[in-house]
Amino acid sequence: GSIDFEGRKARVVHLSQKSGIAPPHSARIELDLGDGYLALLGYFSRDGEFMEEGRERPFQGPA
């Protein structure tokens, strides 16, 4: 699906979450921003809100 990300539309291409007591960044959301991809690293709070702790640019989109 699509989400609003920092004022623009982004497509969620992957979501992964580790269960239990995990090392930092127990969740990863990969977004297609249209001009490239961005991975958000963090965790989900008890109320389901994603808490961002870091970012990566895993690969670039098509040229």
PQR file of N, CA, C, O and H, with PARSE charges and radii, in Angstrom:
ATOM      1  N   GLY A   1       0.805  -1.182   0.000 -0.4000 1.5000
ATOM      2  CA  GLY A   1       0.000   0.000   0.000 -0.0000 2.0000
ATOM      3  C   GLY A   1       0.847   1.245   0.000  0.5500 1.7000
ATOM      4  O   GLY A   1       2.073   1.174   0.094 -0.5500 1.4000
ATOM      5  N   SER A   2       0.207   2.371  -0.104 -0.4000 1.5000
ATOM      6  CA  SER A   2       0.889   3.660  -0.099 -0.0000 2.0000
ATOM      7  C   SER A   2       0.664   4.372   1.223  0.5500 1.7000
ATOM      8  O   SER A   2      -0.368   4.208   1.874 -0.5500 1.4000
ATOM      9  H   SER A   2      -0.789   2.429  -0.181  0.4000 1.0000
ATOM     10  N   ILE A   3       1.658   5.168   1.605 -0.4000 1.5000
ATOM     11  CA  ILE A   3       1.577   5.970   2.824 -0.0000 2.0000
ATOM     12  C   ILE A   3       2.070   7.377   2.515  0.5500 1.7000
ATOM     13  O   ILE A   3       2.735   7.600   1.502 -0.5500 1.4000
ATOM     14  H   ILE A   3       2.496   5.302   1.076  0.4000 1.0000
ATOM     15  N   ASP A   4       1.746   8.320   3.383 -0.4000 1.5000
ATOM     16  CA  ASP A   4       2.335   9.651   3.317 -0.0000 2.0000
ATOM     17  C   ASP A   4       3.628   9.602   4.113  0.5500 1.7000
ATOM     18  O   ASP A   4       3.622   9.235   5.288 -0.5500 1.4000
ATOM     19  H   ASP A   4       1.206   8.139   4.205  0.4000 1.0000
ATOM     20  N   PHE A   5       4.736   9.969   3.484 -0.4000 1.5000
ATOM     21  CA  PHE A   5       6.037   9.952   4.138 -0.0000 2.0000
ATOM     22  C   PHE A   5       6.708  11.289   3.906  0.5500 1.7000
ATOM     23  O   PHE A   5       7.084  11.611   2.779 -0.5500 1.4000
ATOM     24  H   PHE A   5       4.741  10.268   2.529  0.4000 1.0000
ATOM     25  N   GLU A   6       6.862  12.064   4.957 -0.4000 1.5000
ATOM     26  CA  GLU A   6       7.512  13.367   4.897 -0.0000 2.0000
ATOM     27  C   GLU A   6       6.951  14.239   3.777  0.5500 1.7000
ATOM     28  O   GLU A   6       7.697  14.875   3.032 -0.5500 1.4000
ATOM     29  H   GLU A   6       6.556  11.802   5.873  0.4000 1.0000
ATOM     30  N   GLY A   7       5.612  14.257   3.672 -0.4000 1.5000
ATOM     31  CA  GLY A   7       4.942  15.138   2.734 -0.0000 2.0000
ATOM     32  C   GLY A   7       4.788  14.610   1.321  0.5500 1.7000
ATOM     33  O   GLY A   7       4.341  15.346   0.441 -0.5500 1.4000
ATOM     34  H   GLY A   7       5.006  13.741   4.277  0.4000 1.0000
ATOM     35  N   ARG A   8       5.143  13.361   1.078 -0.4000 1.5000
ATOM     36  CA  ARG A   8       4.958  12.802  -0.262 -0.0000 2.0000
ATOM     37  C   ARG A   8       4.511  11.352  -0.163  0.5500 1.7000
ATOM     38  O   ARG A   8       4.673  10.706   0.872 -0.5500 1.4000
ATOM     39  H   ARG A   8       5.506  12.764   1.793  0.4000 1.0000
ATOM     40  N   LYS A   9       3.947  10.855  -1.253 -0.4000 1.5000
ATOM     41  CA  LYS A   9       3.472   9.473  -1.290 -0.0000 2.0000
ATOM     42  C   LYS A   9       4.658   8.524  -1.432  0.5500 1.7000
ATOM     43  O   LYS A   9       5.595   8.781  -2.188 -0.5500 1.4000
ATOM     44  H   LYS A   9       3.815  11.380  -2.093  0.4000 1.0000
ATOM     45  N   ALA A  10       4.596   7.438  -0.698 -0.4000 1.5000
ATOM     46  CA  ALA A  10       5.604   6.386  -0.795 -0.0000 2.0000
ATOM     47  C   ALA A  10       4.884   5.047  -0.779  0.5500 1.7000
ATOM     48  O   ALA A  10       3.829   4.899  -0.163 -0.5500 1.4000
ATOM     49  H   ALA A  10       3.835   7.229  -0.084  0.4000 1.0000
ATOM     50  N   ARG A  11       5.468   4.083  -1.463 -0.4000 1.5000
ATOM     51  CA  ARG A  11       4.889   2.739  -1.507 -0.0000 2.0000
ATOM     52  C   ARG A  11       5.698   1.830  -0.587  0.5500 1.7000
ATOM     53  O   ARG A  11       6.922   1.764  -0.694 -0.5500 1.4000
ATOM     54  H   ARG A  11       6.325   4.203  -1.964  0.4000 1.0000
ATOM     55  N   VAL A  12       5.012   1.130   0.319 -0.4000 1.5000
ATOM     56  CA  VAL A  12       5.677   0.170   1.199 -0.0000 2.0000
ATOM     57  C   VAL A  12       5.952  -1.084   0.376  0.5500 1.7000
ATOM     58  O   VAL A  12       5.022  -1.721  -0.119 -0.5500 1.4000
ATOM     59  H   VAL A  12       4.017   1.184   0.406  0.4000 1.0000
ATOM     60  N   VAL A  13       7.229  -1.439   0.230 -0.4000 1.5000
ATOM     61  CA  VAL A  13       7.580  -2.619  -0.558 -0.0000 2.0000
ATOM     62  C   VAL A  13       7.932  -3.813   0.323  0.5500 1.7000
ATOM     63  O   VAL A  13       7.908  -4.952  -0.143 -0.5500 1.4000
ATOM     64  H   VAL A  13       7.984  -0.921   0.632  0.4000 1.0000
ATOM     65  N   HIS A  14       8.259  -3.566   1.591 -0.4000 1.5000
ATOM     66  CA  HIS A  14       8.580  -4.675   2.490 -0.0000 2.0000
ATOM     67  C   HIS A  14       8.473  -4.203   3.935  0.5500 1.7000
ATOM     68  O   HIS A  14       8.835  -3.074   4.264 -0.5500 1.4000
ATOM     69  H   HIS A  14       8.278  -2.641   1.970  0.4000 1.0000
ATOM     70  N   LEU A  15       7.973  -5.083   4.784 -0.4000 1.5000
ATOM     71  CA  LEU A  15       7.892  -4.821   6.220 -0.0000 2.0000
ATOM     72  C   LEU A  15       8.314  -6.087   6.927  0.5500 1.7000
ATOM     73  O   LEU A  15       7.755  -7.155   6.675 -0.5500 1.4000
ATOM     74  H   LEU A  15       7.679  -6.001   4.517  0.4000 1.0000
ATOM     75  N   SER A  16       9.294  -5.985   7.809 -0.4000 1.5000
ATOM     76  CA  SER A  16       9.703  -7.153   8.585 -0.0000 2.0000
ATOM     77  C   SER A  16       9.824  -6.752  10.048  0.5500 1.7000
ATOM     78  O   SER A  16      10.174  -5.617  10.371 -0.5500 1.4000
ATOM     79  H   SER A  16       9.748  -5.118   8.014  0.4000 1.0000
ATOM     80  N   GLN A  17       9.530  -7.698  10.916 -0.4000 1.5000
ATOM     81  CA  GLN A  17       9.600  -7.441  12.346 -0.0000 2.0000
ATOM     82  C   GLN A  17      10.071  -8.699  13.047  0.5500 1.7000
ATOM     83  O   GLN A  17       9.564  -9.792  12.795 -0.5500 1.4000
ATOM     84  H   GLN A  17       9.246  -8.620  10.653  0.4000 1.0000
ATOM     85  N   LYS A  18      11.055  -8.535  13.937 -0.4000 1.5000
ATOM     86  CA  LYS A  18      11.544  -9.647  14.743 -0.0000 2.0000
ATOM     87  C   LYS A  18      10.742  -9.676  16.031  0.5500 1.7000
ATOM     88  O   LYS A  18      10.429  -8.629  16.597 -0.5500 1.4000
ATOM     89  H   LYS A  18      11.467  -7.648  14.141  0.4000 1.0000
ATOM     90  N   SER A  19      10.412 -10.865  16.491 -0.4000 1.5000
ATOM     91  CA  SER A  19       9.620 -10.970  17.713 -0.0000 2.0000
ATOM     92  C   SER A  19      10.528 -11.197  18.914  0.5500 1.7000
ATOM     93  O   SER A  19      11.691 -11.575  18.770 -0.5500 1.4000
ATOM     94  H   SER A  19      10.667 -11.716  16.031  0.4000 1.0000
ATOM     95  N   GLY A  20       9.980 -10.963  20.090 -0.4000 1.5000
ATOM     96  CA  GLY A  20      10.719 -11.180  21.324 -0.0000 2.0000
ATOM     97  C   GLY A  20      11.702 -10.059  21.592  0.5500 1.7000
ATOM     98  O   GLY A  20      11.609  -8.973  21.020 -0.5500 1.4000
ATOM     99  H   GLY A  20       9.035 -10.656  20.207  0.4000 1.0000
ATOM    100  N   ILE A  21      12.639 -10.345  22.469 -0.4000 1.5000
ATOM    101  CA  ILE A  21      13.671  -9.364  22.800 -0.0000 2.0000
ATOM    102  C   ILE A  21      14.706  -9.408  21.681  0.5500 1.7000
ATOM    103  O   ILE A  21      15.486 -10.355  21.575 -0.5500 1.4000
ATOM    104  H   ILE A  21      12.714 -11.228  22.934  0.4000 1.0000
ATOM    105  N   ALA A  22      14.701  -8.399  20.875 -0.4000 1.5000
ATOM    106  CA  ALA A  22      15.573  -8.366  19.700 -0.0000 2.0000
ATOM    107  C   ALA A  22      16.609  -7.262  19.868  0.5500 1.7000
ATOM    108  O   ALA A  22      16.426  -6.345  20.669 -0.5500 1.4000
ATOM    109  H   ALA A  22      14.068  -7.630  20.961  0.4000 1.0000
ATOM    110  N   PRO A  23      17.686  -7.355  19.118 -0.5600 1.5000
ATOM    111  CA  PRO A  23      18.667  -6.272  19.136  0.2800 2.0000
ATOM    112  C   PRO A  23      18.031  -4.992  18.598  0.5500 1.7000
ATOM    113  O   PRO A  23      16.892  -5.012  18.132 -0.5500 1.4000
ATOM    114  N   PRO A  24      18.758  -3.885  18.661 -0.5600 1.5000
ATOM    115  CA  PRO A  24      18.192  -2.638  18.118  0.2800 2.0000
ATOM    116  C   PRO A  24      17.642  -2.848  16.711  0.5500 1.7000
ATOM    117  O   PRO A  24      18.095  -3.724  15.975 -0.5500 1.4000
ATOM    118  N   HIS A  25      16.683  -2.051  16.364 -0.4000 1.5000
ATOM    119  CA  HIS A  25      16.033  -2.105  15.054 -0.0000 2.0000
ATOM    120  C   HIS A  25      15.317  -3.437  14.848  0.5500 1.7000
ATOM    121  O   HIS A  25      15.670  -4.205  13.952 -0.5500 1.4000
ATOM    122  H   HIS A  25      16.315  -1.339  16.962  0.4000 1.0000
ATOM    123  N   SER A  26      14.330  -3.704  15.663 -0.4000 1.5000
ATOM    124  CA  SER A  26      13.586  -4.956  15.543 -0.0000 2.0000
ATOM    125  C   SER A  26      12.579  -4.928  14.401  0.5500 1.7000
ATOM    126  O   SER A  26      11.960  -5.948  14.096 -0.5500 1.4000
ATOM    127  H   SER A  26      14.044  -3.080  16.391  0.4000 1.0000
ATOM    128  N   ALA A  27      12.408  -3.760  13.759 -0.4000 1.5000
ATOM    129  CA  ALA A  27      11.500  -3.658  12.618 -0.0000 2.0000
ATOM    130  C   ALA A  27      12.200  -2.905  11.489  0.5500 1.7000
ATOM    131  O   ALA A  27      13.039  -2.033  11.719 -0.5500 1.4000
ATOM    132  H   ALA A  27      12.911  -2.932  14.007  0.4000 1.0000
ATOM    133  N   ARG A  28      11.830  -3.268  10.265 -0.4000 1.5000
ATOM    134  CA  ARG A  28      12.401  -2.627   9.073 -0.0000 2.0000
ATOM    135  C   ARG A  28      11.268  -2.409   8.082  0.5500 1.7000
ATOM    136  O   ARG A  28      10.537  -3.342   7.750 -0.5500 1.4000
ATOM    137  H   ARG A  28      11.149  -3.976  10.078  0.4000 1.0000
ATOM    138  N   ILE A  29      11.124  -1.177   7.610 -0.4000 1.5000
ATOM    139  CA  ILE A  29      10.131  -0.830   6.604 -0.0000 2.0000
ATOM    140  C   ILE A  29      10.886  -0.312   5.387  0.5500 1.7000
ATOM    141  O   ILE A  29      11.646   0.651   5.487 -0.5500 1.4000
ATOM    142  H   ILE A  29      11.718  -0.418   7.880  0.4000 1.0000
ATOM    143  N   GLU A  30      10.677  -0.953   4.238 -0.4000 1.5000
ATOM    144  CA  GLU A  30      11.327  -0.510   3.008 -0.0000 2.0000
ATOM    145  C   GLU A  30      10.308   0.228   2.155  0.5500 1.7000
ATOM    146  O   GLU A  30       9.220  -0.280   1.885 -0.5500 1.4000
ATOM    147  H   GLU A  30      10.059  -1.736   4.157  0.4000 1.0000
ATOM    148  N   LEU A  31      10.676   1.442   1.731 -0.4000 1.5000
ATOM    149  CA  LEU A  31       9.789   2.317   0.978 -0.0000 2.0000
ATOM    150  C   LEU A  31      10.339   2.579  -0.416  0.5500 1.7000
ATOM    151  O   LEU A  31      11.548   2.721  -0.602 -0.5500 1.4000
ATOM    152  H   LEU A  31      11.560   1.856   1.951  0.4000 1.0000
ATOM    153  N   ASP A  32       9.436   2.641  -1.400 -0.4000 1.5000
ATOM    154  CA  ASP A  32       9.754   3.096  -2.749 -0.0000 2.0000
ATOM    155  C   ASP A  32       9.313   4.550  -2.807  0.5500 1.7000
ATOM    156  O   ASP A  32       8.118   4.844  -2.776 -0.5500 1.4000
ATOM    157  H   ASP A  32       8.454   2.525  -1.249  0.4000 1.0000
ATOM    158  N   LEU A  33      10.280   5.460  -2.890 -0.4000 1.5000
ATOM    159  CA  LEU A  33       9.975   6.890  -2.898 -0.0000 2.0000
ATOM    160  C   LEU A  33       9.762   7.436  -4.301  0.5500 1.7000
ATOM    161  O   LEU A  33       9.493   8.625  -4.469 -0.5500 1.4000
ATOM    162  H   LEU A  33      11.250   5.222  -2.915  0.4000 1.0000
ATOM    163  N   GLY A  34       9.879   6.581  -5.306 -0.4000 1.5000
ATOM    164  CA  GLY A  34       9.726   7.020  -6.689 -0.0000 2.0000
ATOM    165  C   GLY A  34      11.060   7.305  -7.336  0.5500 1.7000
ATOM    166  O   GLY A  34      11.278   6.939  -8.491 -0.5500 1.4000
ATOM    167  H   GLY A  34      10.097   5.615  -5.169  0.4000 1.0000
ATOM    168  N   ASP A  35      11.969   7.959  -6.609 -0.4000 1.5000
ATOM    169  CA  ASP A  35      13.297   8.260  -7.140 -0.0000 2.0000
ATOM    170  C   ASP A  35      14.380   7.434  -6.451  0.5500 1.7000
ATOM    171  O   ASP A  35      15.569   7.684  -6.648 -0.5500 1.4000
ATOM    172  H   ASP A  35      11.793   8.257  -5.670  0.4000 1.0000
ATOM    173  N   GLY A  36      13.982   6.465  -5.654 -0.4000 1.5000
ATOM    174  CA  GLY A  36      14.917   5.600  -4.943 -0.0000 2.0000
ATOM    175  C   GLY A  36      14.203   4.888  -3.816  0.5500 1.7000
ATOM    176  O   GLY A  36      13.009   5.087  -3.591 -0.5500 1.4000
ATOM    177  H   GLY A  36      13.016   6.263  -5.494  0.4000 1.0000
ATOM    178  N   TYR A  37      14.937   4.070  -3.123 -0.4000 1.5000
ATOM    179  CA  TYR A  37      14.370   3.288  -2.033 -0.0000 2.0000
ATOM    180  C   TYR A  37      14.996   3.713  -0.714  0.5500 1.7000
ATOM    181  O   TYR A  37      16.143   4.159  -0.673 -0.5500 1.4000
ATOM    182  H   TYR A  37      15.907   3.909  -3.306  0.4000 1.0000
ATOM    183  N   LEU A  38      14.230   3.571   0.364 -0.4000 1.5000
ATOM    184  CA  LEU A  38      14.696   3.940   1.691 -0.0000 2.0000
ATOM    185  C   LEU A  38      14.215   2.892   2.674  0.5500 1.7000
ATOM    186  O   LEU A  38      13.050   2.496   2.648 -0.5500 1.4000
ATOM    187  H   LEU A  38      13.299   3.209   0.331  0.4000 1.0000
ATOM    188  N   ALA A  39      15.112   2.441   3.542 -0.4000 1.5000
ATOM    189  CA  ALA A  39      14.742   1.501   4.597 -0.0000 2.0000
ATOM    190  C   ALA A  39      14.742   2.257   5.919  0.5500 1.7000
ATOM    191  O   ALA A  39      15.736   2.884   6.286 -0.5500 1.4000
ATOM    192  H   ALA A  39      16.059   2.763   3.562  0.4000 1.0000
ATOM    193  N   LEU A  40      13.625   2.194   6.627 -0.4000 1.5000
ATOM    194  CA  LEU A  40      13.515   2.787   7.954 -0.0000 2.0000
ATOM    195  C   LEU A  40      13.727   1.683   8.978  0.5500 1.7000
ATOM    196  O   LEU A  40      13.117   0.618   8.882 -0.5500 1.4000
ATOM    197  H   LEU A  40      12.817   1.685   6.329  0.4000 1.0000
ATOM    198  N   LEU A  41      14.584   1.932   9.950 -0.4000 1.5000
ATOM    199  CA  LEU A  41      14.908   0.959  10.983 -0.0000 2.0000
ATOM    200  C   LEU A  41      14.368   1.459  12.309  0.5500 1.7000
ATOM    201  O   LEU A  41      14.502   2.640  12.629 -0.5500 1.4000
ATOM    202  H   LEU A  41      15.079   2.797  10.027  0.4000 1.0000
ATOM    203  N   GLY A  42      13.760   0.577  13.081 -0.4000 1.5000
ATOM    204  CA  GLY A  42      13.218   0.988  14.366 -0.0000 2.0000
ATOM    205  C   GLY A  42      12.441  -0.126  15.014  0.5500 1.7000
ATOM    206  O   GLY A  42      12.795  -1.300  14.905 -0.5500 1.4000
ATOM    207  H   GLY A  42      13.650  -0.383  12.821  0.4000 1.0000
ATOM    208  N   TYR A  43      11.375   0.257  15.693 -0.4000 1.5000
ATOM    209  CA  TYR A  43      10.537  -0.714  16.395 -0.0000 2.0000
ATOM    210  C   TYR A  43       9.127  -0.164  16.477  0.5500 1.7000
ATOM    211  O   TYR A  43       8.899   1.022  16.240 -0.5500 1.4000
ATOM    212  H   TYR A  43      11.088   1.210  15.781  0.4000 1.0000
ATOM    213  N   PHE A  44       8.183  -1.030  16.814 -0.4000 1.5000
ATOM    214  CA  PHE A  44       6.805  -0.608  17.009 -0.0000 2.0000
ATOM    215  C   PHE A  44       6.535  -0.462  18.499  0.5500 1.7000
ATOM    216  O   PHE A  44       6.846  -1.359  19.282 -0.5500 1.4000
ATOM    217  H   PHE A  44       8.369  -1.993  17.006  0.4000 1.0000
ATOM    218  N   SER A  45       5.956   0.671  18.891 -0.4000 1.5000
ATOM    219  CA  SER A  45       5.609   0.902  20.291 -0.0000 2.0000
ATOM    220  C   SER A  45       4.426   0.021  20.676  0.5500 1.7000
ATOM    221  O   SER A  45       3.824  -0.634  19.826 -0.5500 1.4000
ATOM    222  H   SER A  45       5.703   1.400  18.254  0.4000 1.0000
ATOM    223  N   ARG A  46       4.106   0.014  21.948 -0.4000 1.5000
ATOM    224  CA  ARG A  46       2.989  -0.810  22.419 -0.0000 2.0000
ATOM    225  C   ARG A  46       1.667  -0.424  21.772  0.5500 1.7000
ATOM    226  O   ARG A  46       0.784  -1.270  21.621 -0.5500 1.4000
ATOM    227  H   ARG A  46       4.595   0.547  22.638  0.4000 1.0000
ATOM    228  N   ASP A  47       1.517   0.841  21.385 -0.4000 1.5000
ATOM    229  CA  ASP A  47       0.263   1.266  20.740 -0.0000 2.0000
ATOM    230  C   ASP A  47       0.326   1.153  19.215  0.5500 1.7000
ATOM    231  O   ASP A  47      -0.567   1.641  18.522 -0.5500 1.4000
ATOM    232  H   ASP A  47       2.234   1.527  21.507  0.4000 1.0000
ATOM    233  N   GLY A  48       1.379   0.509  18.685 -0.4000 1.5000
ATOM    234  CA  GLY A  48       1.459   0.235  17.256 -0.0000 2.0000
ATOM    235  C   GLY A  48       2.121   1.311  16.418  0.5500 1.7000
ATOM    236  O   GLY A  48       2.159   1.191  15.193 -0.5500 1.4000
ATOM    237  H   GLY A  48       2.104   0.112  19.248  0.4000 1.0000
ATOM    238  N   GLU A  49       2.646   2.364  17.042 -0.4000 1.5000
ATOM    239  CA  GLU A  49       3.307   3.429  16.289 -0.0000 2.0000
ATOM    240  C   GLU A  49       4.754   3.033  15.990  0.5500 1.7000
ATOM    241  O   GLU A  49       5.456   2.525  16.863 -0.5500 1.4000
ATOM    242  H   GLU A  49       2.615   2.461  18.036  0.4000 1.0000
ATOM    243  N   PHE A  50       5.196   3.268  14.745 -0.4000 1.5000
ATOM    244  CA  PHE A  50       6.574   2.962  14.371 -0.0000 2.0000
ATOM    245  C   PHE A  50       7.487   4.043  14.919  0.5500 1.7000
ATOM    246  O   PHE A  50       7.253   5.231  14.696 -0.5500 1.4000
ATOM    247  H   PHE A  50       4.625   3.681  14.035  0.4000 1.0000
ATOM    248  N   MET A  51       8.524   3.638  15.635 -0.4000 1.5000
ATOM    249  CA  MET A  51       9.499   4.557  16.218 -0.0000 2.0000
ATOM    250  C   MET A  51      10.805   4.402  15.433  0.5500 1.7000
ATOM    251  O   MET A  51      11.508   3.401  15.566 -0.5500 1.4000
ATOM    252  H   MET A  51       8.714   2.673  15.816  0.4000 1.0000
ATOM    253  N   GLU A  52      11.111   5.400  14.625 -0.4000 1.5000
ATOM    254  CA  GLU A  52      12.289   5.332  13.762 -0.0000 2.0000
ATOM    255  C   GLU A  52      13.565   5.556  14.569  0.5500 1.7000
ATOM    256  O   GLU A  52      13.640   6.467  15.393 -0.5500 1.4000
ATOM    257  H   GLU A  52      10.539   6.214  14.518  0.4000 1.0000
ATOM    258  N   GLU A  53      14.571   4.709  14.320 -0.4000 1.5000
ATOM    259  CA  GLU A  53      15.870   4.839  14.981 -0.0000 2.0000
ATOM    260  C   GLU A  53      17.017   5.018  13.989  0.5500 1.7000
ATOM    261  O   GLU A  53      18.125   5.381  14.382 -0.5500 1.4000
ATOM    262  H   GLU A  53      14.510   3.969  13.650  0.4000 1.0000
ATOM    263  N   GLY A  54      16.758   4.768  12.715 -0.4000 1.5000
ATOM    264  CA  GLY A  54      17.807   4.918  11.721 -0.0000 2.0000
ATOM    265  C   GLY A  54      17.255   4.742  10.319  0.5500 1.7000
ATOM    266  O   GLY A  54      16.107   4.338  10.129 -0.5500 1.4000
ATOM    267  H   GLY A  54      15.857   4.473  12.395  0.4000 1.0000
ATOM    268  N   ARG A  55      18.105   5.058   9.329 -0.4000 1.5000
ATOM    269  CA  ARG A  55      17.723   4.947   7.917 -0.0000 2.0000
ATOM    270  C   ARG A  55      18.878   4.365   7.126  0.5500 1.7000
ATOM    271  O   ARG A  55      20.047   4.537   7.472 -0.5500 1.4000
ATOM    272  H   ARG A  55      19.037   5.386   9.483  0.4000 1.0000
ATOM    273  N   GLU A  56      18.521   3.667   6.050 -0.4000 1.5000
ATOM    274  CA  GLU A  56      19.510   3.145   5.101 -0.0000 2.0000
ATOM    275  C   GLU A  56      18.978   3.362   3.697  0.5500 1.7000
ATOM    276  O   GLU A  56      17.767   3.408   3.484 -0.5500 1.4000
ATOM    277  H   GLU A  56      17.571   3.527   5.769  0.4000 1.0000
ATOM    278  N   ARG A  57      19.875   3.493   2.752 -0.4000 1.5000
ATOM    279  CA  ARG A  57      19.503   3.476   1.329 -0.0000 2.0000
ATOM    280  C   ARG A  57      20.033   2.158   0.782  0.5500 1.7000
ATOM    281  O   ARG A  57      21.174   2.089   0.327 -0.5500 1.4000
ATOM    282  H   ARG A  57      20.859   3.455   2.926  0.4000 1.0000
ATOM    283  N   PRO A  58      19.200   1.096   0.823 -0.5600 1.5000
ATOM    284  CA  PRO A  58      19.683  -0.238   0.459  0.2800 2.0000
ATOM    285  C   PRO A  58      20.082  -0.375  -1.002  0.5500 1.7000
ATOM    286  O   PRO A  58      21.034  -1.091  -1.312 -0.5500 1.4000
ATOM    287  N   PHE A  59      19.386   0.288  -1.894 -0.4000 1.5000
ATOM    288  CA  PHE A  59      19.696   0.251  -3.321 -0.0000 2.0000
ATOM    289  C   PHE A  59      18.921   1.365  -3.986  0.5500 1.7000
ATOM    290  O   PHE A  59      17.946   1.871  -3.430 -0.5500 1.4000
ATOM    291  H   PHE A  59      18.613   0.870  -1.642  0.4000 1.0000
ATOM    292  N   GLN A  60      19.344   1.743  -5.151 -0.4000 1.5000
ATOM    293  CA  GLN A  60      18.671   2.805  -5.894 -0.0000 2.0000
ATOM    294  C   GLN A  60      17.686   2.200  -6.882  0.5500 1.7000
ATOM    295  O   GLN A  60      17.843   1.057  -7.312 -0.5500 1.4000
ATOM    296  H   GLN A  60      20.137   1.332  -5.603  0.4000 1.0000
ATOM    297  N   GLY A  61      16.695   2.961  -7.226 -0.4000 1.5000
ATOM    298  CA  GLY A  61      15.706   2.519  -8.200 -0.0000 2.0000
ATOM    299  C   GLY A  61      16.272   2.555  -9.608  0.5500 1.7000
ATOM    300  O   GLY A  61      17.444   2.878  -9.800 -0.5500 1.4000
ATOM    301  H   GLY A  61      16.568   3.889  -6.876  0.4000 1.0000
ATOM    302  N   PRO A  62      15.447   2.224 -10.593 -0.5600 1.5000
ATOM    303  CA  PRO A  62      15.903   2.241 -11.990  0.2800 2.0000
ATOM    304  C   PRO A  62      16.341   3.636 -12.420  0.5500 1.7000
ATOM    305  O   PRO A  62      15.787   4.638 -11.969 -0.5500 1.4000
ATOM    306  N   ALA A  63      17.318   3.689 -13.274 -0.4000 1.5000
ATOM    307  CA  ALA A  63      17.849   4.988 -13.733 -0.0000 2.0000
ATOM    308  C   ALA A  63      16.939   5.618 -14.754  0.5500 1.7000
ATOM    309  O   ALA A  63      17.226   6.709 -15.247 -0.5500 1.4000
ATOM    310  H   ALA A  63      17.768   2.874 -13.640  0.4000 1.0000
TER
END
